[in-house]
Amino acid sequence: MAQKRKYSLDNTDKETLKHWYSLLTLGRQLDEKAPNYLKQALGWSYHAPYAGHDGIQLAIGQVFNKETDFLFPYYRDMLTAISAGLTAEEIILNGISKATDIAGGGRHMSNHFAKPEWNIQNVSSATGNHALHAAGVARSIKIYKGRGVAISSQGESSTSEGYVFEAINGASKEKLPVVFVFQDNQYGISVPQRDQSANRRAAENYRGIKNLSIMYCDGKNIFDSMNTMTSAKEHAIKNSEPVIVHANCTRIHSHSNSDAHELYRDENERHCVMLSDPLERYRVQLIHSGKFTTEDLQSLDKEAKKVISAAHKKALVAPNPDPKSIFDFVTAEPYVSELYPEGLHDGSKGESLRLIQALNQTLKAEFRRNPDTFIFGQDMANKDKGGIFNVSKGMQQEFGINRVFNAPIAEDFILGTANGMTRYNDNIRVVVEGAEFADYFWPAMEQLVDSSHDYWRSNGQFAPNVTIRLASGGYIGGGLYHSQNIEGALTTFPGLRVVYPTFADDAAGLLRTSIRSRGLTLFLEPKALYNDPKAETIVPDDFEVPFGKARVRREGADLTVITYGNTVPMCLDAAKQIKEQFNKEVEVVDLRSLSPLDGDSILKSVKKTNRALVVHEDKVFAGFGGELAALISDKAFNYLDAPVKRVGATFTPVGFNRILEQAILPDKQKIIDTIKELLEF
């Protein structure tokens, strides 16, 4: 696509040319100084030099408007950050990981430049994953009729990642105002572009996608880059559609300070890339234009050197992060209930609902309460259908397609764009059906991991306000990919809340709390109980259940059963049968919340009964129950009259044939047998 030419050496005023040169020389001097900090053991242990990308990085920062746009730079974008407004001091503070680093207070890797208050985002080290976040915030820009664009900047090799394709495919389908910049230096560390894709230019891999414009420029040329980025932004805003800017760059130095490009680039190649230095080209152009003398530019070089020297002195005496602060901003602030601080009700008021009804009614109530609430996923809204299990039935009809909509079958896209949507406004709450079944959620793991530490990594400056709903567990004859449990793996991530209600009232209360809270919550739903009368309860209006509060579903004095999800009704039935047959009282503790965990309630019950059985549907080996058993052994060992036992699934996948499923998953009889064993110990 041809771009309008707004900038050239002749028609750009002298002050602008001078300003650009000042940014370019400041950036280059910092780029060259950064490795010295590592040599002097001062920090900056990771630095990816940008020299050779000067034109496109200057242009990205110059077109970025902190009032209307959202910028997602990558780890080589030092000049982009400087051009967008970061100071030399802010760059150095990030490089040497000081507490006053505006990107994240030294919590994130050096060379990850950000300023969240200016909408310059703190992005992950997982290369290219922020393309999804850019698409997500562009969706919010479109929904809320903002005046700006989202800009995702990345290297060409990252475009081989599946989630980059998902971002561009989704942005084109939704016609979102986002500019994807590919800074193509033909190398992914040491891997040449020919080993990445059949097309030499990465943008050609996306040719043919509807509603997508592709613009090419010389990323080493200041004016070509400025014209292309200006046109790309104007096009994205005017047409509300994505644009790829493919900038041809060169990487003058090694990939990073832990890479030696002499091992894969011969002397001739290294010599040639030095000759194509964009800064030297611009310097010569300015002098030949007659607008600047050599002395003028040398003066600007010296001025930049003074700025860096002053910034260096300030940064060296800046405070280091306090080791006591490591627990700050791990998990974003939860909603705190004033009406139901323990998540309990007397059962006298409310409507009797099945689990699926409670979820549906709560979603609708929260959507009425907060107009900035959205839900999307696979199968979410097509005529009278609402999700694979109809949990969202009727929502699109009431709240419209802008708030309730379908997503491609791309789990990374679903979670990644949900993360991005909430960057636009902290009032936004997004509920996603992360996959039709929990077993299918694994493609989104990279986005889940990244989202789980967004709050910590940014030093409390950003939390993705997302509730991830997943239909979990077996007992439906679903076999592989429709019956597995995933909580044992996902509770290992700090920053991620994991809840697993069993009954309708707890499902309603925890869903309400999840949606109203800041941060990321994984909401697991025992799908076998959706319409089971055993999970039906009275649900008061606006019922709320706090995170980290277990519920004693049956009082007892002889043994404690700790459980959650599909196995709670089984444990209650088993306890009743034990009472009838042996006159022993089994206490059943329903965890409801796995992370945070109510350890106090567990220990209180065990200290009372002196015996403990952990029951869950997931595999015993490496399942979440191992953590519970360890907690009891560590904190209540002196109170135990018997070993801590566990009942769960065998260490196998869940089979499809009902005979296999029954052999694999726990059931009432297996629970009863283990209770008897413990009582007789």
Secondary structure, 3 states (H helix, E strand, C coil): CCCCCCCCCCCCCHHHHHHHHHHHHHHHHHHHHHHHHHHCCCCCCCCCCCCCCHHHHHHHHHHCCCCCCEEECCCCCHHHHHHHCCCHHHHHHHHCCCCCCCCCCCCCCCCCCCEHHHCECCCCCCCCCHHHHHHHHHHHHHHCCCCCCEEEEEEHHHHHCHHHHHHHHHHHHHCCCEEEEEEECCEECCEEHHHCCCCCCHHHHHCCCCCCEEEEEECCCHHHHHHHHHHHHHHHHHHCCCEEEEEECCCCCCCCCCCCHHHCCCHHHHHHHHHCCHHHHHHHHHHHCCCCCHHHHHHHHHHHHHHHHHHHHHHHCCCCCCHHHHHCCCCCCCCCCCCCCCCCCCCCCCEEECHHHHHHHHHHHHHHHCCCEEEEECCCCECCECCCCCCCCCHHHHHCCCCEEECCCCHHHHHHHHHHHCCCCCCCEEEEECCCCHHHHHHHHHHHHHHHCHHHHCCCCCCCCEEEEEEECCCCCCCCCCCCCCHHHHCCCCCEEEECCCCHHHHHHHHHHHHHCCCEEEEEEEHHHCCCHHHCEEECCCCCCCCCCCEEEECCCCEEEEECCCHHHHHHHHHHHHHHHHCCCEEEEECCEEECCCHHHHHHHHHHHCCEEEEEEEECCCCCHHHHHHHHHHHCHHHCCCCCEEEEECCCCCCCCHHHHHHHCCCHHHHHHHHHHHHCC
